[in-house]
Amino acid sequence: MEFTQRAKEVSRAKEILRKNGYCISLWHTEDVTSMIDCTEKQAEQILYSVFDGDRINNEVWESIQYIAQDMGFSKK
């Protein structure tokens, strides 16, 4: 598939997710392979491990609460 077609499909997928309430911040295997000497499949495994870990999830939840409080919102 050519790059522009793929970029359009990715853009459409992101828009569908946004319209359904998801905040989109996607990482690509190329982000990993540009820093680490590994295959694309290994880069995919690295990304899955990173985002499946408790540390990232806890950090996101804590950041949501901290930033919301800093913006003047109260907890439910």
Helices and strands as residue ranges (DSSP letters): H 3-19, H 29-33, H 40-52, H 54-70
